[in-house]
Amino acid sequence: MTDEQRIEIEAAAFRSLVQHLRSRPDVQNIELMNLAGFCRNCLSKWFKAAADDVGVAVSPDEAREEIYGMPYSEWKSRYQNEASADQQAAFDKARHK
């Protein structure tokens, strides 16, 4: 596999992951964090960092919109639920490890 092929395959896999997350707004970010250690916001930060690395200007809001498929504030109002006490406790426990 060439470097170019690897990059193309990685990009396609990333696009598939983003599309999958967009199709599952019922999966809350806190659930992703508690189970996988990352969420949509993490992906948007990684997206911005990668853009910064290659000298492409992307704001945090633009990076979030790339991942969420809409402005973050719109996604939050449509899909984000209040975290349950159990979800918040699991998040706090994992964060302190």
Backbone as XML, in Angstrom:
<?xml version="1.0"?>
<chain id="A" units="angstrom">
  <residue number="1" name="MET">
    <atom name="N" x="0.849" y="-1.168" z="0.000"/>
    <atom name="CA" x="0.000" y="0.000" z="0.000"/>
    <atom name="C" x="0.904" y="1.244" z="0.000"/>
  </residue>
  <residue number="2" name="THR">
    <atom name="N" x="0.596" y="2.179" z="-0.844"/>
    <atom name="CA" x="1.371" y="3.414" z="-0.885"/>
    <atom name="C" x="0.855" y="4.378" z="0.189"/>
  </residue>
  <residue number="3" name="ASP">
    <atom name="N" x="1.660" y="5.396" z="0.477"/>
    <atom name="CA" x="1.220" y="6.412" z="1.442"/>
    <atom name="C" x="-0.051" y="7.095" z="0.944"/>
  </residue>
  <residue number="4" name="GLU">
    <atom name="N" x="-0.115" y="7.374" z="-0.350"/>
    <atom name="CA" x="-1.302" y="8.025" z="-0.918"/>
    <atom name="C" x="-2.537" y="7.141" z="-0.773"/>
  </residue>
  <residue number="5" name="GLN">
    <atom name="N" x="-2.392" y="5.842" z="-1.013"/>
    <atom name="CA" x="-3.522" y="4.923" z="-0.853"/>
    <atom name="C" x="-3.963" y="4.856" z="0.609"/>
  </residue>
  <residue number="6" name="ARG">
    <atom name="N" x="-2.994" y="4.809" z="1.519"/>
    <atom name="CA" x="-3.315" y="4.749" z="2.949"/>
    <atom name="C" x="-4.090" y="5.996" z="3.364"/>
  </residue>
  <residue number="7" name="ILE">
    <atom name="N" x="-3.626" y="7.166" z="2.935"/>
    <atom name="CA" x="-4.301" y="8.416" z="3.274"/>
    <atom name="C" x="-5.720" y="8.426" z="2.706"/>
  </residue>
  <residue number="8" name="GLU">
    <atom name="N" x="-5.887" y="7.962" z="1.477"/>
    <atom name="CA" x="-7.214" y="7.907" z="0.858"/>
    <atom name="C" x="-8.142" y="6.968" z="1.626"/>
  </residue>
  <residue number="9" name="ILE">
    <atom name="N" x="-7.620" y="5.839" z="2.043"/>
    <atom name="CA" x="-8.417" y="4.870" z="2.802"/>
    <atom name="C" x="-8.761" y="5.428" z="4.182"/>
  </residue>
  <residue number="10" name="GLU">
    <atom name="N" x="-7.793" y="6.052" z="4.846"/>
    <atom name="CA" x="-8.053" y="6.651" z="6.156"/>
    <atom name="C" x="-9.107" y="7.753" z="6.054"/>
  </residue>
  <residue number="11" name="ALA">
    <atom name="N" x="-9.015" y="8.561" z="5.022"/>
    <atom name="CA" x="-9.997" y="9.637" z="4.831"/>
    <atom name="C" x="-11.386" y="9.063" z="4.605"/>
  </residue>
  <residue number="12" name="ALA">
    <atom name="N" x="-11.482" y="8.001" z="3.820"/>
    <atom name="CA" x="-12.784" y="7.373" z="3.571"/>
    <atom name="C" x="-13.350" y="6.780" z="4.859"/>
  </residue>
  <residue number="13" name="ALA">
    <atom name="N" x="-12.499" y="6.158" z="5.661"/>
    <atom name="CA" x="-12.956" y="5.592" z="6.934"/>
    <atom name="C" x="-13.432" y="6.701" z="7.873"/>
  </residue>
  <residue number="14" name="PHE">
    <atom name="N" x="-12.717" y="7.817" z="7.907"/>
    <atom name="CA" x="-13.121" y="8.955" z="8.735"/>
    <atom name="C" x="-14.472" y="9.497" z="8.280"/>
  </residue>
  <residue number="15" name="ARG">
    <atom name="N" x="-14.651" y="9.659" z="6.967"/>
    <atom name="CA" x="-15.939" y="10.148" z="6.456"/>
    <atom name="C" x="-17.066" y="9.188" z="6.830"/>
  </residue>
  <residue number="16" name="SER">
    <atom name="N" x="-16.803" y="7.890" z="6.790"/>
    <atom name="CA" x="-17.819" y="6.909" z="7.176"/>
    <atom name="C" x="-18.161" y="7.024" z="8.654"/>
  </residue>
  <residue number="17" name="LEU">
    <atom name="N" x="-17.165" y="7.229" z="9.489"/>
    <atom name="CA" x="-17.404" y="7.407" z="10.924"/>
    <atom name="C" x="-18.250" y="8.651" z="11.175"/>
  </residue>
  <residue number="18" name="VAL">
    <atom name="N" x="-17.885" y="9.751" z="10.537"/>
    <atom name="CA" x="-18.641" y="10.994" z="10.717"/>
    <atom name="C" x="-20.078" y="10.803" z="10.244"/>
  </residue>
  <residue number="19" name="GLN">
    <atom name="N" x="-20.276" y="10.179" z="9.092"/>
    <atom name="CA" x="-21.628" y="9.958" z="8.588"/>
    <atom name="C" x="-22.426" y="9.055" z="9.528"/>
  </residue>
  <residue number="20" name="HIS">
    <atom name="N" x="-21.777" y="8.044" z="10.071"/>
    <atom name="CA" x="-22.449" y="7.155" z="11.021"/>
    <atom name="C" x="-22.904" y="7.941" z="12.253"/>
  </residue>
  <residue number="21" name="LEU">
    <atom name="N" x="-22.026" y="8.785" z="12.793"/>
    <atom name="CA" x="-22.400" y="9.579" z="13.968"/>
    <atom name="C" x="-23.513" y="10.563" z="13.644"/>
  </residue>
  <residue number="22" name="ARG">
    <atom name="N" x="-23.495" y="11.133" z="12.442"/>
    <atom name="CA" x="-24.578" y="12.037" z="12.045"/>
    <atom name="C" x="-25.909" y="11.299" z="11.951"/>
  </residue>
  <residue number="23" name="SER">
    <atom name="N" x="-25.853" y="10.028" z="11.567"/>
    <atom name="CA" x="-27.090" y="9.245" z="11.421"/>
    <atom name="C" x="-27.600" y="8.714" z="12.763"/>
  </residue>
  <residue number="24" name="ARG">
    <atom name="N" x="-26.819" y="8.900" z="13.823"/>
    <atom name="CA" x="-27.192" y="8.409" z="15.152"/>
    <atom name="C" x="-27.211" y="9.531" z="16.187"/>
  </residue>
  <residue number="25" name="PRO">
    <atom name="N" x="-28.038" y="10.564" z="15.975"/>
    <atom name="CA" x="-28.082" y="11.648" z="16.967"/>
    <atom name="C" x="-28.654" y="11.187" z="18.303"/>
  </residue>
  <residue number="26" name="ASP">
    <atom name="N" x="-29.275" y="10.002" z="18.316"/>
    <atom name="CA" x="-29.788" y="9.459" z="19.572"/>
    <atom name="C" x="-28.656" y="9.051" z="20.513"/>
  </residue>
  <residue number="27" name="VAL">
    <atom name="N" x="-27.475" y="8.805" z="19.973"/>
    <atom name="CA" x="-26.324" y="8.458" z="20.809"/>
    <atom name="C" x="-25.724" y="9.759" z="21.320"/>
  </residue>
  <residue number="28" name="GLN">
    <atom name="N" x="-25.824" y="9.939" z="22.609"/>
    <atom name="CA" x="-25.377" y="11.177" z="23.235"/>
    <atom name="C" x="-23.852" y="11.201" z="23.369"/>
  </residue>
  <residue number="29" name="ASN">
    <atom name="N" x="-23.284" y="12.396" z="23.327"/>
    <atom name="CA" x="-21.840" y="12.532" z="23.457"/>
    <atom name="C" x="-21.324" y="11.951" z="24.764"/>
  </residue>
  <residue number="30" name="ILE">
    <atom name="N" x="-22.066" y="12.144" z="25.852"/>
    <atom name="CA" x="-21.599" y="11.618" z="27.130"/>
    <atom name="C" x="-21.544" y="10.085" z="27.098"/>
  </residue>
  <residue number="31" name="GLU">
    <atom name="N" x="-22.456" y="9.463" z="26.357"/>
    <atom name="CA" x="-22.415" y="8.002" z="26.212"/>
    <atom name="C" x="-21.168" y="7.579" z="25.448"/>
  </residue>
  <residue number="32" name="LEU">
    <atom name="N" x="-20.858" y="8.324" z="24.385"/>
    <atom name="CA" x="-19.633" y="8.035" z="23.635"/>
    <atom name="C" x="-18.405" y="8.189" z="24.527"/>
  </residue>
  <residue number="33" name="MET">
    <atom name="N" x="-18.364" y="9.280" z="25.290"/>
    <atom name="CA" x="-17.221" y="9.515" z="26.183"/>
    <atom name="C" x="-17.094" y="8.400" z="27.212"/>
  </residue>
  <residue number="34" name="ASN">
    <atom name="N" x="-18.206" y="8.002" z="27.792"/>
    <atom name="CA" x="-18.158" y="6.987" z="28.836"/>
    <atom name="C" x="-17.762" y="5.616" z="28.295"/>
  </residue>
  <residue number="35" name="LEU">
    <atom name="N" x="-18.169" y="5.310" z="27.076"/>
    <atom name="CA" x="-17.876" y="3.991" z="26.512"/>
    <atom name="C" x="-16.582" y="3.944" z="25.700"/>
  </residue>
  <residue number="36" name="ALA">
    <atom name="N" x="-16.303" y="5.008" z="24.963"/>
    <atom name="CA" x="-15.178" y="4.968" z="24.030"/>
    <atom name="C" x="-14.058" y="5.951" z="24.362"/>
  </residue>
  <residue number="37" name="GLY">
    <atom name="N" x="-14.328" y="6.901" z="25.247"/>
    <atom name="CA" x="-13.303" y="7.863" z="25.604"/>
    <atom name="C" x="-13.147" y="9.010" z="24.625"/>
  </residue>
  <residue number="38" name="PHE">
    <atom name="N" x="-14.068" y="9.137" z="23.691"/>
    <atom name="CA" x="-14.084" y="10.271" z="22.765"/>
    <atom name="C" x="-15.520" y="10.506" z="22.333"/>
  </residue>
  <residue number="39" name="CYS">
    <atom name="N" x="-15.761" y="11.709" z="21.775"/>
    <atom name="CA" x="-17.098" y="12.038" z="21.302"/>
    <atom name="C" x="-17.007" y="12.909" z="20.056"/>
  </residue>
  <residue number="40" name="ARG">
    <atom name="N" x="-18.127" y="13.400" z="19.610"/>
    <atom name="CA" x="-18.154" y="14.259" z="18.422"/>
    <atom name="C" x="-17.307" y="15.516" z="18.625"/>
  </residue>
  <residue number="41" name="ASN">
    <atom name="N" x="-17.337" y="16.062" z="19.832"/>
    <atom name="CA" x="-16.527" y="17.252" z="20.113"/>
    <atom name="C" x="-15.043" y="16.933" z="20.013"/>
  </residue>
  <residue number="42" name="CYS">
    <atom name="N" x="-14.630" y="15.773" z="20.469"/>
    <atom name="CA" x="-13.237" y="15.356" z="20.325"/>
    <atom name="C" x="-12.866" y="15.291" z="18.848"/>
  </residue>
  <residue number="43" name="LEU">
    <atom name="N" x="-13.733" y="14.681" z="18.044"/>
    <atom name="CA" x="-13.459" y="14.594" z="16.609"/>
    <atom name="C" x="-13.307" y="15.976" z="15.992"/>
  </residue>
  <residue number="44" name="SER">
    <atom name="N" x="-14.147" y="16.916" z="16.414"/>
    <atom name="CA" x="-14.047" y="18.260" z="15.850"/>
    <atom name="C" x="-12.729" y="18.922" z="16.257"/>
  </residue>
  <residue number="45" name="LYS">
    <atom name="N" x="-12.263" y="18.667" z="17.464"/>
    <atom name="CA" x="-10.975" y="19.213" z="17.899"/>
    <atom name="C" x="-9.830" y="18.579" z="17.125"/>
  </residue>
  <residue number="46" name="TRP">
    <atom name="N" x="-9.918" y="17.275" z="16.858"/>
    <atom name="CA" x="-8.885" y="16.600" z="16.063"/>
    <atom name="C" x="-8.892" y="17.108" z="14.628"/>
  </residue>
  <residue number="47" name="PHE">
    <atom name="N" x="-10.097" y="17.377" z="14.108"/>
    <atom name="CA" x="-10.234" y="17.915" z="12.760"/>
    <atom name="C" x="-9.547" y="19.281" z="12.681"/>
  </residue>
  <residue number="48" name="LYS">
    <atom name="N" x="-9.808" y="20.135" z="13.650"/>
    <atom name="CA" x="-9.194" y="21.459" z="13.672"/>
    <atom name="C" x="-7.686" y="21.351" z="13.814"/>
  </residue>
  <residue number="49" name="ALA">
    <atom name="N" x="-7.216" y="20.486" z="14.683"/>
    <atom name="CA" x="-5.770" y="20.312" z="14.876"/>
    <atom name="C" x="-5.101" y="19.846" z="13.577"/>
  </residue>
  <residue number="50" name="ALA">
    <atom name="N" x="-5.754" y="18.932" z="12.858"/>
    <atom name="CA" x="-5.202" y="18.465" z="11.584"/>
    <atom name="C" x="-5.160" y="19.596" z="10.567"/>
  </residue>
  <residue number="51" name="ALA">
    <atom name="N" x="-6.200" y="20.425" z="10.545"/>
    <atom name="CA" x="-6.215" y="21.580" z="9.643"/>
    <atom name="C" x="-5.085" y="22.539" z="10.007"/>
  </residue>
  <residue number="52" name="ASP">
    <atom name="N" x="-4.920" y="22.793" z="11.295"/>
    <atom name="CA" x="-3.836" y="23.668" z="11.755"/>
    <atom name="C" x="-2.478" y="23.126" z="11.317"/>
  </residue>
  <residue number="53" name="ASP">
    <atom name="N" x="-2.322" y="21.800" z="11.412"/>
    <atom name="CA" x="-1.046" y="21.166" z="11.052"/>
    <atom name="C" x="-0.661" y="21.396" z="9.596"/>
  </residue>
  <residue number="54" name="VAL">
    <atom name="N" x="-1.656" y="21.516" z="8.729"/>
    <atom name="CA" x="-1.364" y="21.716" z="7.301"/>
    <atom name="C" x="-1.594" y="23.163" z="6.872"/>
  </residue>
  <residue number="55" name="GLY">
    <atom name="N" x="-1.815" y="24.045" z="7.838"/>
    <atom name="CA" x="-1.937" y="25.461" z="7.544"/>
    <atom name="C" x="-3.256" y="25.893" z="6.946"/>
  </residue>
  <residue number="56" name="VAL">
    <atom name="N" x="-4.319" y="25.144" z="7.224"/>
    <atom name="CA" x="-5.652" y="25.512" z="6.742"/>
    <atom name="C" x="-6.411" y="26.142" z="7.902"/>
  </residue>
  <residue number="57" name="ALA">
    <atom name="N" x="-6.924" y="27.332" z="7.674"/>
    <atom name="CA" x="-7.652" y="28.052" z="8.721"/>
    <atom name="C" x="-9.054" y="27.475" z="8.881"/>
  </residue>
  <residue number="58" name="VAL">
    <atom name="N" x="-9.295" y="26.879" z="10.037"/>
    <atom name="CA" x="-10.608" y="26.338" z="10.384"/>
    <atom name="C" x="-10.896" y="26.767" z="11.821"/>
  </residue>
  <residue number="59" name="SER">
    <atom name="N" x="-12.016" y="27.412" z="12.035"/>
    <atom name="CA" x="-12.383" y="27.828" z="13.390"/>
    <atom name="C" x="-12.957" y="26.626" z="14.146"/>
  </residue>
  <residue number="60" name="PRO">
    <atom name="N" x="-12.980" y="26.707" z="15.460"/>
    <atom name="CA" x="-13.623" y="25.627" z="16.226"/>
    <atom name="C" x="-15.080" y="25.406" z="15.805"/>
  </residue>
  <residue number="61" name="ASP">
    <atom name="N" x="-15.809" y="26.478" z="15.542"/>
    <atom name="CA" x="-17.205" y="26.334" z="15.115"/>
    <atom name="C" x="-17.306" y="25.659" z="13.750"/>
  </residue>
  <residue number="62" name="GLU">
    <atom name="N" x="-16.414" y="26.004" z="12.834"/>
    <atom name="CA" x="-16.407" y="25.352" z="11.514"/>
    <atom name="C" x="-16.069" y="23.871" z="11.644"/>
  </residue>
  <residue number="63" name="ALA">
    <atom name="N" x="-15.137" y="23.544" z="12.508"/>
    <atom name="CA" x="-14.768" y="22.142" z="12.715"/>
    <atom name="C" x="-15.949" y="21.358" z="13.292"/>
  </residue>
  <residue number="64" name="ARG">
    <atom name="N" x="-16.649" y="21.940" z="14.248"/>
    <atom name="CA" x="-17.826" y="21.263" z="14.817"/>
    <atom name="C" x="-18.892" y="21.041" z="13.753"/>
  </residue>
  <residue number="65" name="GLU">
    <atom name="N" x="-19.099" y="22.037" z="12.900"/>
    <atom name="CA" x="-20.112" y="21.888" z="11.855"/>
    <atom name="C" x="-19.726" y="20.791" z="10.867"/>
  </residue>
  <residue number="66" name="GLU">
    <atom name="N" x="-18.428" y="20.614" z="10.619"/>
    <atom name="CA" x="-17.969" y="19.516" z="9.757"/>
    <atom name="C" x="-18.359" y="18.162" z="10.346"/>
  </residue>
  <residue number="67" name="ILE">
    <atom name="N" x="-18.271" y="18.051" z="11.651"/>
    <atom name="CA" x="-18.568" y="16.775" z="12.312"/>
    <atom name="C" x="-20.072" y="16.597" z="12.520"/>
  </residue>
  <residue number="68" name="TYR">
    <atom name="N" x="-20.746" y="17.622" z="12.999"/>
    <atom name="CA" x="-22.170" y="17.517" z="13.317"/>
    <atom name="C" x="-23.076" y="17.624" z="12.095"/>
  </residue>
  <residue number="69" name="GLY">
    <atom name="N" x="-22.573" y="18.216" z="11.014"/>
    <atom name="CA" x="-23.388" y="18.386" z="9.823"/>
    <atom name="C" x="-24.349" y="19.562" z="9.910"/>
  </residue>
  <residue number="70" name="MET">
    <atom name="N" x="-24.186" y="20.366" z="10.933"/>
    <atom name="CA" x="-25.011" y="21.555" z="11.170"/>
    <atom name="C" x="-24.327" y="22.353" z="12.264"/>
  </residue>
  <residue number="71" name="PRO">
    <atom name="N" x="-24.729" y="23.591" z="12.477"/>
    <atom name="CA" x="-24.146" y="24.335" z="13.597"/>
    <atom name="C" x="-24.363" y="23.578" z="14.914"/>
  </residue>
  <residue number="72" name="TYR">
    <atom name="N" x="-23.356" y="23.622" z="15.752"/>
    <atom name="CA" x="-23.399" y="22.890" z="17.012"/>
    <atom name="C" x="-24.602" y="23.302" z="17.855"/>
  </residue>
  <residue number="73" name="SER">
    <atom name="N" x="-24.899" y="24.592" z="17.898"/>
    <atom name="CA" x="-26.035" y="25.058" z="18.707"/>
    <atom name="C" x="-27.348" y="24.444" z="18.216"/>
  </residue>
  <residue number="74" name="GLU">
    <atom name="N" x="-27.475" y="24.282" z="16.911"/>
    <atom name="CA" x="-28.677" y="23.651" z="16.351"/>
    <atom name="C" x="-28.740" y="22.180" z="16.743"/>
  </residue>
  <residue number="75" name="TRP">
    <atom name="N" x="-27.605" y="21.471" z="16.635"/>
    <atom name="CA" x="-27.574" y="20.055" z="17.007"/>
    <atom name="C" x="-27.952" y="19.903" z="18.480"/>
  </residue>
  <residue number="76" name="LYS">
    <atom name="N" x="-27.375" y="20.740" z="19.330"/>
    <atom name="CA" x="-27.681" y="20.663" z="20.767"/>
    <atom name="C" x="-29.171" y="20.851" z="21.027"/>
  </residue>
  <residue number="77" name="SER">
    <atom name="N" x="-29.770" y="21.841" z="20.397"/>
    <atom name="CA" x="-31.194" y="22.097" z="20.657"/>
    <atom name="C" x="-32.082" y="20.986" z="20.110"/>
  </residue>
  <residue number="78" name="ARG">
    <atom name="N" x="-31.667" y="20.358" z="19.036"/>
    <atom name="CA" x="-32.467" y="19.266" z="18.455"/>
    <atom name="C" x="-32.286" y="17.934" z="19.176"/>
  </residue>
  <residue number="79" name="TYR">
    <atom name="N" x="-31.043" y="17.609" z="19.547"/>
    <atom name="CA" x="-30.734" y="16.236" z="19.930"/>
    <atom name="C" x="-30.143" y="16.033" z="21.319"/>
  </residue>
  <residue number="80" name="GLN">
    <atom name="N" x="-29.505" y="17.030" z="21.892"/>
    <atom name="CA" x="-28.803" y="16.782" z="23.142"/>
    <atom name="C" x="-29.770" y="16.736" z="24.309"/>
  </residue>
  <residue number="81" name="ASN">
    <atom name="N" x="-29.657" y="15.688" z="25.090"/>
    <atom name="CA" x="-30.461" y="15.522" z="26.303"/>
    <atom name="C" x="-29.599" y="15.819" z="27.521"/>
  </residue>
  <residue number="82" name="GLU">
    <atom name="N" x="-30.256" y="16.141" z="28.612"/>
    <atom name="CA" x="-29.550" y="16.332" z="29.873"/>
    <atom name="C" x="-28.955" y="14.994" z="30.302"/>
  </residue>
  <residue number="83" name="ALA">
    <atom name="N" x="-27.708" y="15.003" z="30.729"/>
    <atom name="CA" x="-27.065" y="13.770" z="31.193"/>
    <atom name="C" x="-27.733" y="13.303" z="32.482"/>
  </residue>
  <residue number="84" name="SER">
    <atom name="N" x="-27.911" y="11.993" z="32.574"/>
    <atom name="CA" x="-28.467" y="11.441" z="33.808"/>
    <atom name="C" x="-27.401" y="11.496" z="34.901"/>
  </residue>
  <residue number="85" name="ALA">
    <atom name="N" x="-27.833" y="11.331" z="36.129"/>
    <atom name="CA" x="-26.892" y="11.321" z="37.252"/>
    <atom name="C" x="-25.882" y="10.191" z="37.085"/>
  </residue>
  <residue number="86" name="ASP">
    <atom name="N" x="-26.336" y="9.026" z="36.614"/>
    <atom name="CA" x="-25.435" y="7.889" z="36.405"/>
    <atom name="C" x="-24.418" y="8.183" z="35.305"/>
  </residue>
  <residue number="87" name="GLN">
    <atom name="N" x="-24.868" y="8.791" z="34.207"/>
    <atom name="CA" x="-23.953" y="9.143" z="33.122"/>
    <atom name="C" x="-22.909" y="10.150" z="33.596"/>
  </residue>
  <residue number="88" name="GLN">
    <atom name="N" x="-23.347" y="11.152" z="34.325"/>
    <atom name="CA" x="-22.422" y="12.174" z="34.813"/>
    <atom name="C" x="-21.427" y="11.589" z="35.799"/>
  </residue>
  <residue number="89" name="ALA">
    <atom name="N" x="-21.885" y="10.686" z="36.669"/>
    <atom name="CA" x="-20.995" y="10.047" z="37.641"/>
    <atom name="C" x="-19.938" y="9.202" z="36.927"/>
  </residue>
  <residue number="90" name="ALA">
    <atom name="N" x="-20.351" y="8.454" z="35.895"/>
    <atom name="CA" x="-19.393" y="7.639" z="35.138"/>
    <atom name="C" x="-18.377" y="8.541" z="34.430"/>
  </residue>
  <residue number="91" name="PHE">
    <atom name="N" x="-18.846" y="9.655" z="33.871"/>
    <atom name="CA" x="-17.959" y="10.596" z="33.206"/>
    <atom name="C" x="-16.946" y="11.173" z="34.201"/>
  </residue>
  <residue number="92" name="ASP">
    <atom name="N" x="-17.427" y="11.601" z="35.353"/>
    <atom name="CA" x="-16.550" y="12.186" z="36.377"/>
    <atom name="C" x="-15.527" y="11.170" z="36.865"/>
  </residue>
  <residue number="93" name="LYS">
    <atom name="N" x="-15.960" y="9.929" z="37.037"/>
    <atom name="CA" x="-15.051" y="8.870" z="37.494"/>
    <atom name="C" x="-13.959" y="8.613" z="36.462"/>
  </residue>
  <residue number="94" name="ALA">
    <atom name="N" x="-14.315" y="8.523" z="35.195"/>
    <atom name="CA" x="-13.355" y="8.261" z="34.133"/>
    <atom name="C" x="-12.387" y="9.435" z="33.976"/>
  </residue>
  <residue number="95" name="ARG">
    <atom name="N" x="-12.891" y="10.627" z="34.133"/>
    <atom name="CA" x="-12.060" y="11.826" z="33.967"/>
    <atom name="C" x="-10.998" y="11.927" z="35.052"/>
  </residue>
  <residue number="96" name="HIS">
    <atom name="N" x="-11.251" y="11.384" z="36.221"/>
    <atom name="CA" x="-10.303" y="11.502" z="37.330"/>
    <atom name="C" x="-9.285" y="10.362" z="37.367"/>
  </residue>
  <residue number="97" name="LYS">
    <atom name="N" x="-9.368" y="9.450" z="36.417"/>
    <atom name="CA" x="-8.410" y="8.330" z="36.385"/>
    <atom name="C" x="-7.106" y="8.763" z="35.797"/>
  </residue>
</chain>
